[in-house]
């Protein structure tokens, strides 16, 4: 176990350490802004996603780190490392095979496909939900092995936290059925399986109904998730399998030969591996854990925005692909000498890390550049306008990002939730009583994309509303 922790920590730090100071981007500002607006906004989320457990973490994060991006990144990196350790512990407990556990958890932590879950702080719900998901399964396995019901009750509590972190956890009841049938070798028609799974299904149903009732009937609002949820059968069937080869950028071209090689090797692997149930468990994990996330129309292979990449949606499914790779490697134990097998596993991990390291760093630099635009804008504005009074209406000629993100960024960095956006300088002429209009004329130099600093020209127009 200490050896794996050292390995996982080294890989995690090598992958994400250079990007711990990446500036905030996009929805990061909305999450921090919720803290300024009060408990209700934090708990229901800025877009009315009732992820009470993961949303509540923005309170201590904001209290501890305020506007320092390093602390938020360190939190995400710590969860990433924790999940690798939890997976190792789960597999070691489940199969009593240290090598299988090391390989599967090692490939999981070294995989780059879900890097956005760490690089984008607003995606920490994905990491947190995965932590609770793995803890739930570990408690359930303890219950099955030790026959102590306290672990079953604990798993229900942990699952409640998982589903209240992110909706991806809705797949867990199916994973428990797979555990019972493929690993514990219970018959599918066994009534005891139904009795064990029903409470988890009940939690999922209760969560969905509570969301609907609280958001629509108590808060009289529209959930953001409802607006982006779409049933896409072909996408649900096939998109998750890209977890075996997709880069963190998430772009996919149908001319990529890896797609067809993967499609061919999946059925071939079934004839190569001796433990077919373990292999099948890995494949079905990929499919079923991706299924709830496939309903989000923001999960795309060609997203114009960084946050729309499918990448972070593949973080939980990548546990299944890691288990498949590990199962194939462990199969070689019976065909190679111990030394040659160990060398083969070492070589595979080394090559895998080299490839994924380059991919993760390419993705990290994309997030870094996105944040640099916002950081430069914020720092230049704050140098020339140290304070913005309440009820300030702002117009920006060339904002670094969209109007909603720019407004939210200004609110967060000025600690002022009453900064509002106007689309043009003309609109600043008609303002509510007691308000101020501020025109920010911001110009970017042509060479900003080459990393050289741009200059900002700020013109303040304190036009008091009549």
Secondary structure in CASP SS format (residue, H / E / C, confidence):
PFRMAT SS
TARGET T0000
AUTHOR 0000-0000-0000
METHOD secondary structure of the structure
MODEL  1
X C 1.00
X H 1.00
X H 1.00
X H 1.00
X H 1.00
X H 1.00
X H 1.00
X H 1.00
X H 1.00
X H 1.00
X H 1.00
X H 1.00
X H 1.00
X H 1.00
X H 1.00
X H 1.00
X H 1.00
X H 1.00
X H 1.00
X C 1.00
X C 1.00
X C 1.00
X C 1.00
X C 1.00
X C 1.00
X C 1.00
X H 1.00
X H 1.00
X H 1.00
X H 1.00
X H 1.00
X H 1.00
X H 1.00
X H 1.00
X H 1.00
X H 1.00
X H 1.00
X C 1.00
X H 1.00
X H 1.00
X H 1.00
X H 1.00
X H 1.00
X H 1.00
X C 1.00
X C 1.00
X C 1.00
X C 1.00
X C 1.00
X C 1.00
X C 1.00
X H 1.00
X H 1.00
X H 1.00
X H 1.00
X H 1.00
X H 1.00
X H 1.00
X H 1.00
X H 1.00
X H 1.00
X H 1.00
X H 1.00
X H 1.00
X H 1.00
X C 1.00
X C 1.00
X C 1.00
X H 1.00
X H 1.00
X H 1.00
X H 1.00
X H 1.00
X H 1.00
X H 1.00
X H 1.00
X H 1.00
X H 1.00
X H 1.00
X H 1.00
X H 1.00
X H 1.00
X H 1.00
X H 1.00
X H 1.00
X H 1.00
X H 1.00
X H 1.00
X H 1.00
X H 1.00
X H 1.00
X H 1.00
X H 1.00
X H 1.00
X H 1.00
X C 1.00
X C 1.00
X H 1.00
X H 1.00
X H 1.00
X H 1.00
X H 1.00
X H 1.00
X H 1.00
X H 1.00
X H 1.00
X H 1.00
X H 1.00
X H 1.00
X H 1.00
X C 1.00
X C 1.00
X C 1.00
X C 1.00
X C 1.00
X H 1.00
X H 1.00
X H 1.00
X H 1.00
X C 1.00
X H 1.00
X H 1.00
X H 1.00
X H 1.00
X H 1.00
X H 1.00
X H 1.00
X H 1.00
X H 1.00
X H 1.00
X H 1.00
X H 1.00
X H 1.00
X H 1.00
X H 1.00
X H 1.00
X H 1.00
X H 1.00
X H 1.00
X H 1.00
X H 1.00
X H 1.00
X H 1.00
X H 1.00
X H 1.00
X H 1.00
X C 1.00
X C 1.00
X H 1.00
X H 1.00
X H 1.00
X H 1.00
X H 1.00
X H 1.00
X H 1.00
X H 1.00
X H 1.00
X H 1.00
X H 1.00
X H 1.00
X H 1.00
X H 1.00
X H 1.00
X C 1.00
X C 1.00
X C 1.00
X H 1.00
X H 1.00
X H 1.00
X H 1.00
X H 1.00
X H 1.00
X H 1.00
X H 1.00
X H 1.00
X H 1.00
X H 1.00
X H 1.00
X H 1.00
X H 1.00
X H 1.00
X H 1.00
X H 1.00
X C 1.00
X C 1.00
X C 1.00
X C 1.00
X C 1.00
X C 1.00
X C 1.00
X H 1.00
X H 1.00
X H 1.00
X H 1.00
X H 1.00
X H 1.00
X H 1.00
X H 1.00
X H 1.00
X H 1.00
X H 1.00
X H 1.00
X H 1.00
X H 1.00
X H 1.00
X H 1.00
X H 1.00
X H 1.00
X H 1.00
X H 1.00
X H 1.00
X H 1.00
X H 1.00
X H 1.00
X H 1.00
X H 1.00
X H 1.00
X H 1.00
X C 1.00
X C 1.00
X C 1.00
X C 1.00
X C 1.00
X H 1.00
X H 1.00
X H 1.00
X H 1.00
X H 1.00
X E 1.00
X C 1.00
X C 1.00
X C 1.00
X H 1.00
X H 1.00
X H 1.00
X H 1.00
X H 1.00
X H 1.00
X H 1.00
X H 1.00
X H 1.00
X H 1.00
X H 1.00
X H 1.00
X C 1.00
X C 1.00
X C 1.00
X C 1.00
X C 1.00
X C 1.00
X C 1.00
X C 1.00
X C 1.00
X C 1.00
X C 1.00
X C 1.00
X H 1.00
X H 1.00
X H 1.00
X H 1.00
X H 1.00
X H 1.00
X H 1.00
X H 1.00
X H 1.00
X H 1.00
X H 1.00
X H 1.00
X H 1.00
X H 1.00
X H 1.00
X H 1.00
X C 1.00
X C 1.00
X C 1.00
X H 1.00
X H 1.00
X H 1.00
X H 1.00
X H 1.00
X H 1.00
X H 1.00
X H 1.00
X H 1.00
X H 1.00
X H 1.00
X H 1.00
X H 1.00
X H 1.00
X H 1.00
X H 1.00
X C 1.00
X H 1.00
X H 1.00
X H 1.00
X E 1.00
X C 1.00
X C 1.00
X C 1.00
X E 1.00
X C 1.00
X C 1.00
X C 1.00
X C 1.00
X C 1.00
X H 1.00
X H 1.00
X H 1.00
X E 1.00
X C 1.00
X H 1.00
X H 1.00
X H 1.00
X H 1.00
X C 1.00
X C 1.00
X C 1.00
X H 1.00
X H 1.00
X H 1.00
X H 1.00
X H 1.00
X H 1.00
X H 1.00
X H 1.00
X H 1.00
X H 1.00
X H 1.00
X H 1.00
X H 1.00
X H 1.00
X H 1.00
X H 1.00
X H 1.00
X C 1.00
X C 1.00
X C 1.00
X H 1.00
X H 1.00
X H 1.00
X H 1.00
X H 1.00
X H 1.00
X H 1.00
X H 1.00
X H 1.00
X H 1.00
X H 1.00
X H 1.00
X H 1.00
X H 1.00
X H 1.00
X H 1.00
X H 1.00
X H 1.00
X H 1.00
X H 1.00
X H 1.00
X H 1.00
X H 1.00
X H 1.00
X H 1.00
X H 1.00
X H 1.00
X H 1.00
X H 1.00
X H 1.00
X H 1.00
X H 1.00
X H 1.00
X H 1.00
X H 1.00
X H 1.00
X H 1.00
X H 1.00
X H 1.00
X H 1.00
X H 1.00
X H 1.00
X H 1.00
X H 1.00
X H 1.00
X H 1.00
X H 1.00
X C 1.00
X C 1.00
X C 1.00
X C 1.00
X C 1.00
X C 1.00
X C 1.00
X E 1.00
X E 1.00
X E 1.00
X E 1.00
X E 1.00
X C 1.00
X C 1.00
X C 1.00
X C 1.00
X C 1.00
X C 1.00
X H 1.00
X H 1.00
X H 1.00
X H 1.00
X H 1.00
X H 1.00
X H 1.00
X H 1.00
X H 1.00
X H 1.00
X H 1.00
X H 1.00
X C 1.00
X C 1.00
X C 1.00
X C 1.00
X E 1.00
X E 1.00
X E 1.00
X C 1.00
X C 1.00
X C 1.00
X H 1.00
X H 1.00
X H 1.00
X H 1.00
X H 1.00
X C 1.00
X C 1.00
X C 1.00
X C 1.00
X C 1.00
X C 1.00
X E 1.00
X E 1.00
X E 1.00
X E 1.00
X E 1.00
X C 1.00
X C 1.00
X C 1.00
X C 1.00
X C 1.00
X H 1.00
X H 1.00
X H 1.00
X H 1.00
X H 1.00
X C 1.00
X C 1.00
X C 1.00
X C 1.00
X C 1.00
X C 1.00
X C 1.00
X C 1.00
X C 1.00
X C 1.00
X C 1.00
X C 1.00
X C 1.00
X C 1.00
X C 1.00
X C 1.00
END
